[in-house]
Amino acid sequence: MTTQIFMASTLYGTATLAAALDTDCFAPADRRILLVSNNAATPETTPGVDEMPGFERMRGRFDDVISWNETISPFHPGGWAPRLDDVPLWERHLRLAWDLGDDDVELAVESIQVNPALGVAQIFTGAPVTVYADGLMSYGPTRNKIDPLVGTRVTGLLHLDLVPGLVPLLLTEFDVRPEIVPTDAFVKVLGELVDTGDALPAIDEPALLLGQYLSALGILTAEEEEDLHVRMLKGAIALGHTRVVFKPHPTAPARWSRTLEKEAERLGADLTVLDTPVLAEVLYQRMRPALVVGCFSTALLTASALYGLPVARIGTGSLLDRLTPYENSNRIPVTVVDALLPELTDKAAVAEQRRALDVTALTALVQAVGFAMQPKIYPELRGTAEDYLTHHLSDDTWRYFKRRRLTSLALPGAVPAQLAFIPRNATVRRVARRARSLKRATLG
């Protein structure tokens, strides 16, 4: 007997799994379990994926639905992992609790680098693992080194074709082969959700603003994020949109919506704030937005690539500067959106849906940034990074890099162009050697 365990924390991820199952991306199995995990900061007050409108439409693809939160209660899914000595006990416990018996177990998880996915993979020590990626992070490097006992068990990476032609870096250090979940199958699954959220207002072709709750991630302060939403609103109005819909993040505070409502009233815009927790893709189908505005949400790319909707970004420039540390896993999503999508304040670029880079140039940029983020995991990308920085570093591309980072990695651009002569200057080298010898003598 073979049991497949699919772990999901979002409705979007569950839809990705459903599309993968519909197109036979997974081998046949005797039993399929959907293991749902509510990773919100306070899961007790936030609806889980199995409580979201539309979940029941995808429920039939699985034999059982099990809550990971209940399984490990009172621990939080993001903060708990089994102790090494307890792994055999946990596997025995879960096999009894989930009626697995001696079944061969196969896992499908998201975000294998961190808990809860990592913890589940560690418990089922012999199980092959498929990683599925439902967002832009799949295009970036693995955020930290994965134990080979886990990494070598990963048999494939399933991802959506959000940027056609761009190949994911994720898990390539283990020679994992990426496989695209067919776009038409994913769109078909999303079509099953089109009539969910009965309370949604009937609004045709508004400007749709996407909230992300970046302050919860420590990327922005609450005040800065409120200001970002106001800038989205002002930018949409400046482009001539009078009907505006704001889709807040499900866990964002309600007061943000009130701030936006006051600003809309002042500007004379017709603003609707949604309080129904549905996927943005449901709104794409129900409202056919005239413009979708966001910071670096994956939903911007699904709007553009899957539904052919006009999109615009705002705030990515400041985020590229603010993200810390440099290897922050949000850096590639921000980079991709910044490099591909038009800036909201550039009226001509938005009207023409102008893209700054083609996929070849974007691939080179992503690989250069990916190496700078994780040089120890992807040493083979050094040559690519050096070539990109040598030939493409300019006023437009500097925002994707940090001079201190380039300096620490001895990459081109570490030294300002006007000082590039210094390493070749014999006098400077002699003075530097003398200074180092004096320092050693003093310390000795």
C-alpha positions in Angstrom: 0.0 0.0 0.0 1.2 3.5 -0.8 -0.1 6.6 1.0 0.7 10.1 -0.3 0.6 12.9 2.2 0.1 16.4 0.7 0.9 19.3 3.0 -0.8 22.7 2.3 -1.1 25.9 4.2 -2.9 28.1 1.6 -5.9 27.7 -0.7 -3.6 28.7 -3.6 -1.2 25.9 -2.7 -4.1 23.5 -2.5 -5.3 24.5 -6.0 -1.7 23.9 -7.2 -1.9 20.4 -5.8 -5.3 19.8 -7.3 -4.1 20.8 -10.8 -1.0 18.6 -10.4 -3.2 15.6 -9.4 -5.6 16.3 -12.3 -2.7 16.1 -14.8 -1.0 13.0 -13.3 2.0 14.9 -12.0 1.9 12.4 -9.1 2.1 8.6 -9.4 -1.0 6.6 -8.5 -1.5 5.9 -4.8 -3.9 3.8 -2.6 -4.6 6.7 -0.3 -4.2 10.4 -0.4 -4.1 12.6 2.7 -4.3 16.4 2.7 -2.4 17.6 5.7 -3.5 21.2 6.3 -1.3 23.6 8.4 -2.4 27.0 9.6 0.8 29.0 9.8 -0.7 32.3 10.8 0.9 34.0 13.8 -2.3 33.4 15.8 -3.9 30.4 14.1 -6.7 30.3 16.7 -8.2 33.5 15.3 -7.4 33.0 11.6 -9.3 30.6 9.2 -7.3 27.6 8.1 -7.2 26.5 4.5 -9.9 23.9 5.1 -12.2 26.7 6.3 -11.8 29.0 3.3 -14.6 29.5 0.7 -14.0 27.1 -2.2 -12.0 24.5 -0.3 -14.8 21.9 -0.6 -14.5 22.1 -4.4 -11.1 20.6 -4.1 -11.7 18.3 -1.2 -12.8 15.4 -3.3 -9.3 14.8 -4.7 -8.2 13.6 -1.3 -9.3 10.6 0.8 -8.7 12.3 4.2 -8.1 15.8 5.5 -5.9 16.0 8.7 -4.9 19.1 10.7 -1.2 19.4 11.5 -2.0 22.1 14.1 -4.2 19.6 16.0 -1.6 16.9 15.7 1.2 18.9 17.3 -1.0 21.1 19.6 -0.2 23.2 21.6 2.9 23.9 19.5 2.9 26.3 16.5 3.6 24.7 13.1 6.2 27.3 12.2 8.2 26.9 15.5 8.2 23.2 16.2 10.3 20.4 14.9 10.9 16.9 16.3 14.1 16.4 18.3 16.4 14.0 16.6 16.1 11.3 19.3 12.3 11.5 19.1 11.9 11.1 15.3 11.3 7.3 15.5 8.7 7.9 18.2 6.9 10.5 16.2 6.8 8.4 13.1 5.3 5.5 15.1 2.8 7.9 16.7 1.7 9.3 13.3 1.4 5.9 11.7 -1.0 4.9 14.5 -2.9 8.2 14.6 -3.3 8.4 10.8 -3.9 4.7 10.3 -0.9 4.4 8.0 0.2 1.0 9.2 3.2 -0.2 7.2 2.3 1.8 4.1 5.0 3.2 1.9 4.7 7.0 2.5 5.3 9.6 -0.2 5.4 13.3 0.7 4.5 16.5 -1.2 5.4 19.7 0.7 6.0 23.4 0.2 8.9 25.4 1.6 11.0 22.4 2.4 13.7 24.6 4.0 11.6 25.4 7.0 9.0 24.0 9.4 6.4 22.7 9.2 7.4 21.0 5.9 10.9 20.2 7.1 9.7 18.7 10.3 7.3 16.4 8.5 10.0 15.3 6.1 12.4 14.6 9.0 9.7 12.4 10.7 9.1 10.2 7.7 12.8 9.5 7.2 12.6 7.1 4.3 9.9 8.9 2.3 10.6 10.4 -1.1 9.6 14.1 -1.2 8.1 16.2 -4.0 8.3 19.9 -3.4 5.6 22.1 -5.0 6.1 25.8 -5.3 3.1 28.1 -5.6 4.8 31.4 -5.7 7.8 33.4 -7.0 10.2 32.1 -4.4 10.8 29.0 -6.5 12.8 31.1 -8.9 15.3 32.0 -6.2 17.9 30.0 -4.3 17.2 27.6 -1.5 17.1 30.0 1.5 19.5 27.9 3.6 21.5 24.7 3.5 19.3 21.6 3.7 20.4 18.5 5.5 21.4 16.0 2.7 19.4 13.4 4.5 16.4 15.4 3.4 17.6 17.1 0.3 18.7 13.9 -1.4 15.2 12.5 -1.0 13.6 15.3 -3.0 12.6 13.8 -6.3 11.1 16.8 -8.1 9.9 20.4 -8.0 6.5 21.2 -9.2 5.9 24.9 -10.0 3.5 27.2 -11.9 4.8 28.8 -15.1 4.4 32.4 -13.7 7.3 33.7 -15.7 7.4 31.7 -18.9 11.0 30.7 -19.8 12.4 31.4 -16.3 13.8 28.2 -14.7 13.7 27.9 -10.9 16.9 27.9 -8.9 15.3 26.2 -5.9 16.9 22.9 -5.0 19.1 22.7 -8.1 22.0 22.0 -5.7 20.5 18.5 -5.3 20.0 18.2 -9.1 16.2 18.4 -8.6 14.4 18.6 -11.9 11.7 21.3 -12.1 8.4 20.4 -13.7 5.7 22.8 -14.7 2.1 22.3 -13.4 0.1 22.8 -16.7 -1.3 26.3 -16.7 -4.6 25.3 -18.3 -5.2 22.7 -15.5 -4.5 25.3 -12.8 -6.8 27.9 -14.5 -9.5 25.2 -14.7 -9.2 24.4 -11.0 -9.4 28.2 -10.2 -12.5 28.2 -12.4 -14.1 25.8 -10.0 -13.9 28.6 -7.4 -15.4 31.4 -9.4 -18.8 31.3 -7.7 -17.4 31.1 -4.1 -17.6 34.1 -1.9 -21.3 34.9 -2.4 -21.0 38.1 -0.5 -18.6 39.6 -3.0 -19.9 42.9 -4.5 -20.8 43.0 -8.2 -18.2 45.4 -9.6 -17.0 45.4 -13.2 -13.5 46.3 -14.3 -12.3 48.2 -11.2 -8.7 48.8 -10.3 -7.8 46.1 -7.8 -5.3 46.8 -5.1 -3.6 43.8 -3.4 -2.5 44.0 0.2 0.3 41.7 1.5 0.7 42.6 5.2 4.5 43.1 4.8 4.8 44.6 8.3 4.0 41.2 9.8 7.2 40.0 8.0 9.2 42.8 9.4 9.8 44.3 6.0 7.9 47.5 6.5 6.5 49.3 9.6 2.7 49.4 9.9 2.7 53.1 9.1 4.9 52.5 6.0 2.5 49.8 4.8 -0.5 52.0 5.3 1.3 54.6 3.2 2.0 52.0 0.5 -1.7 51.3 0.2 -2.5 55.0 -0.1 0.1 55.3 -2.8 -1.6 52.4 -4.6 -4.9 54.2 -4.4 -3.5 57.6 -5.6 -1.6 55.9 -8.4 -4.7 54.1 -9.7 -6.8 57.3 -9.5 -4.0 59.2 -11.3 -4.4 56.7 -14.2 -8.1 57.5 -14.4 -9.6 54.7 -12.4 -12.6 55.9 -10.3 -13.8 52.4 -9.2 -11.3 50.8 -6.9 -11.4 47.6 -4.9 -8.9 46.9 -2.1 -8.3 43.2 -1.2 -6.5 43.3 2.2 -4.5 40.4 3.5 -6.8 38.2 5.6 -4.8 38.8 8.7 -4.2 42.6 8.3 -5.7 44.9 10.9 -9.0 46.5 10.0 -7.8 50.0 10.7 -5.7 50.0 7.5 -8.9 49.7 5.5 -10.4 52.7 7.4 -7.4 54.8 6.6 -7.7 53.9 2.9 -11.5 54.7 2.9 -10.8 58.2 4.3 -8.3 58.9 1.6 -10.6 57.6 -1.1 -13.4 59.8 0.2 -11.0 62.8 0.2 -10.0 62.1 -3.4 -13.6 61.4 -4.6 -13.0 57.7 -5.5 -15.5 54.9 -5.2 -13.6 52.5 -3.0 -14.8 49.0 -2.0 -12.9 47.1 0.7 -13.4 43.3 0.6 -14.0 41.5 3.8 -14.6 38.1 2.2 -11.4 35.9 2.3 -11.2 34.7 -1.3 -8.3 34.2 -3.7 -7.4 37.1 -5.9 -7.9 34.8 -8.8 -11.6 34.6 -8.0 -11.8 38.3 -8.3 -10.0 38.2 -11.6 -12.7 36.0 -13.0 -15.6 37.8 -11.3 -14.6 41.4 -11.8 -12.1 41.3 -14.8 -10.1 44.2 -13.2 -9.0 47.0 -15.6 -5.8 47.1 -13.6 -4.2 45.0 -10.8 -1.8 46.9 -8.5 0.5 45.4 -5.8 3.9 45.4 -4.4 5.5 42.1 -5.2 2.5 39.7 -4.7 2.6 36.4 -6.7 -1.0 37.3 -7.6 0.4 40.1 -9.9 2.1 37.4 -12.0 -1.0 35.2 -12.1 -3.0 38.2 -13.2 -0.6 38.9 -16.1 0.5 35.4 -17.1 -2.7 33.4 -16.5 -5.5 35.9 -17.1 -3.9 38.5 -19.4 -4.8 41.4 -17.1 -2.9 44.7 -17.0 -0.7 45.0 -13.9 1.5 47.6 -12.1 3.9 47.5 -9.2 4.7 50.1 -6.6 7.2 50.1 -3.7 9.6 47.5 -4.9 12.5 49.9 -5.2 12.5 50.8 -1.5 12.0 47.2 -0.6 15.1 46.1 -2.5 17.0 48.6 -0.4 15.3 47.6 2.9 15.4 43.8 2.7 17.8 42.4 5.3 19.8 40.3 5.4 20.8 40.3 1.8 19.8 36.6 1.5 16.2 37.4 2.6 14.1 34.9 0.6 11.8 37.7 -0.5 14.6 39.3 -2.5 14.0 37.2 -5.7 10.2 37.8 -5.8 10.8 41.5 -5.4 13.6 41.4 -8.0 11.4 39.6 -10.5 8.4 41.9 -10.1 10.6 45.0 -10.1 12.4 43.9 -13.3 9.3 42.7 -15.2 6.3 44.8 -14.4 5.7 48.5 -15.0 5.9 51.1 -12.2 2.5 52.4 -11.3 3.6 56.0 -11.6 4.8 55.5 -15.2 1.6 56.1 -17.1 3.1 55.2 -20.5 4.7 51.9 -19.2 1.4 50.9 -17.6 -0.6 51.7 -20.7 1.7 49.7 -22.9 2.4 47.0 -20.2 6.0 47.5 -21.0 8.5 44.9 -19.7 12.0 46.1 -18.9 13.7 42.7 -19.5 13.3 39.7 -21.7 13.5 36.2 -20.2 17.2 35.8 -21.1 18.2 39.0 -19.4 16.0 38.2 -16.4 17.5 34.8 -16.1 21.0 36.3 -15.9 19.9 38.8 -13.3 18.2 36.2 -11.1 21.2 33.9 -11.3 23.6 36.8 -10.3 21.4 37.8 -7.4 20.9 34.2 -6.5 24.7 33.7 -6.2 25.1 36.8 -4.2 22.4 35.6 -1.8 23.7 32.0 -1.4 27.3 31.7 -2.7 28.1 28.6 -0.7 25.1 26.7 -2.0 25.6 27.7 -5.6 29.3 28.2 -6.2 28.9 27.2 -9.8 27.1 30.4 -10.5 30.1 32.6 -9.7 31.1 32.9 -13.3 27.6 33.9 -14.3 27.5 36.5 -11.6 30.9 37.9 -12.5 29.8 38.1 -16.2 26.6 39.9 -15.4 28.2 42.4 -13.0 31.0 43.1 -15.5 28.7 43.9 -18.4 25.3 44.9 -16.9 26.0 46.8 -13.7 24.5 50.2 -14.2 22.4 52.9 -12.5 19.3 50.9 -13.3 20.6 47.5 -12.0 22.6 48.6 -8.9 19.4 48.5 -6.8 19.5 44.7 -7.1 22.9 44.5 -5.3 24.7 45.8 -2.3 28.3 47.1 -2.5 29.2 45.5 0.8 27.9 42.1 -0.4 29.9 42.4 -3.6 33.0 43.3 -1.6 32.7 40.4 0.7 32.4 38.0 -2.3 35.1 39.8 -4.3 32.7 40.4 -7.2 32.9 43.1 -9.9 31.4 46.4 -8.7 32.8 46.0 -5.2 35.2 48.9 -5.9 33.8 52.2 -7.4 34.9 52.6 -11.0 37.0 55.7 -10.2 39.0 53.7 -7.7 39.4 50.6 -9.9 43.1 51.5 -10.5 44.0 50.9 -6.9 44.5 47.1 -7.0 46.9 47.5 -9.9 48.9 50.3 -8.3 52.3 49.0 -6.9 52.7 51.9 -4.5 49.3 51.4 -2.9 49.9 47.6 -2.6 53.3 48.3 -0.9 51.7 50.7 1.6 48.9 48.2 2.3 51.5 45.4 2.9 53.4 47.7 5.3 50.3 48.6 7.2 49.3 44.9 7.6 52.8 44.0 8.9 52.7 46.8 11.4 49.3 45.7 12.6 50.5 42.1 13.0 53.6 43.4 14.9 51.4 45.5 17.2 49.0 42.7 17.9 51.8 40.3 18.5 
